[in-house]
């Protein structure tokens, strides 16, 4: 799972990053978390205001600080959408 936090480095952006890391820890889910502060890269995501939160290429939030429970729900949803890498076979 790849999570991107979009923002210039303001306190609101740091709060989204903190909550995202806490959500991952509480859920016990590993993810690649990247902070993007370059305005040109932020604009590539077509958000109108920061902070922004992107999970596996999908913008799930922009312009606000989402609640921890919201972030956890988005992470759970993304984790369930990932196909299992286990080679399960049925007889």
C-alpha positions as CSV (number, residue, x, y, z in Angstrom):
1,X,0.0,0.0,0.0
2,X,1.3,3.5,-0.9
3,X,0.1,6.5,1.0
4,X,1.0,10.1,-0.1
5,X,0.4,13.1,2.1
6,X,0.2,16.3,0.1
7,X,1.1,19.7,1.6
8,X,3.7,22.4,1.9
9,X,4.7,21.5,5.4
10,X,2.1,23.4,7.4
11,X,0.9,22.3,10.8
12,X,-2.3,20.9,9.2
13,X,-0.3,18.7,6.9
14,X,1.9,17.5,9.7
15,X,-1.3,16.5,11.6
16,X,-2.6,14.5,8.7
17,X,0.7,12.7,8.5
18,X,0.7,12.0,12.2
19,X,-2.9,10.7,12.2
20,X,-2.1,8.5,9.1
21,X,0.9,6.9,10.8
22,X,-1.1,6.4,14.0
23,X,-3.9,4.7,12.0
24,X,-1.5,2.4,10.3
25,X,0.0,1.5,13.7
26,X,-3.4,0.8,15.3
27,X,-4.5,-1.3,12.4
28,X,-1.1,-3.2,12.2
29,X,-0.9,-2.5,8.4
30,X,2.4,-1.7,6.7
31,X,2.5,1.0,4.1
32,X,4.9,3.1,2.2
33,X,4.2,6.7,3.4
34,X,5.5,9.6,1.3
35,X,5.2,13.3,2.1
36,X,5.0,15.5,-1.0
37,X,5.6,19.2,-0.5
38,X,6.6,20.2,-4.0
39,X,3.7,22.3,-5.4
40,X,4.2,21.0,-8.9
41,X,3.8,17.4,-7.7
42,X,0.9,18.3,-5.5
43,X,-0.9,19.9,-8.5
44,X,-0.6,16.6,-10.4
45,X,-3.2,15.1,-8.0
46,X,-5.8,17.8,-9.0
47,X,-6.6,18.9,-5.5
48,X,-7.8,22.4,-4.8
49,X,-6.4,22.7,-1.3
50,X,-4.1,21.0,1.1
51,X,-3.6,18.9,3.1
52,X,-4.3,16.0,0.8
53,X,-4.3,12.3,1.4
54,X,-3.8,9.8,-1.4
55,X,-4.1,6.0,-0.8
56,X,-3.0,3.8,-3.7
57,X,-3.3,6.6,-6.2
58,X,-6.8,7.6,-5.1
59,X,-7.3,11.0,-3.5
60,X,-9.4,10.3,-0.4
61,X,-9.3,13.7,1.3
62,X,-8.2,17.3,0.5
63,X,-8.5,20.6,2.3
64,X,-9.3,19.2,5.7
65,X,-7.8,17.2,8.5
66,X,-9.7,13.9,8.5
67,X,-10.6,12.2,11.8
68,X,-8.4,9.2,12.8
69,X,-11.4,6.9,12.3
70,X,-12.0,8.2,8.7
71,X,-8.3,7.5,7.9
72,X,-8.5,4.0,9.4
73,X,-11.6,3.2,7.3
74,X,-9.9,4.4,4.1
75,X,-6.9,2.3,4.9
76,X,-9.0,-0.8,5.7
77,X,-10.9,-0.3,2.4
78,X,-7.7,-0.1,0.4
79,X,-6.2,-3.1,2.2
80,X,-9.3,-5.2,1.3
81,X,-9.1,-4.1,-2.3
82,X,-5.5,-5.5,-2.7
83,X,-5.7,-9.1,-4.1
84,X,-4.2,-11.7,-1.8
85,X,-0.6,-12.6,-2.7
86,X,-1.0,-16.0,-1.1
87,X,-1.1,-18.9,-3.5
88,X,-4.3,-20.4,-2.2
89,X,-5.8,-23.3,-4.0
90,X,-8.9,-25.4,-3.3
91,X,-9.2,-29.1,-3.9
